[in-house]
């Protein structure tokens, strides 16, 4: 299967790419994680990459929940 692209990380809404990149930098700043300037994440610690991805996912779920509830804040 060499040479075949099997990535499931394609965006459903390609226009969201810029917003997701912005969120990535904002979350990294909140967590105190340095994002590589050259875009190569191979030297980033696995723990940092996991924290970044997990926090972004948590924020995206929170945004979706707010939209589904009509914009009302939910206390948990």
Secondary structure, 3 states (H helix, E strand, C coil): CCCCCCCCCCCCCHHHHHHHHHHHHHHHHHHCCCCCCCCCCCCCCHHHHHHHHHHHHHHHHHHHHHHHCCCCCCCC
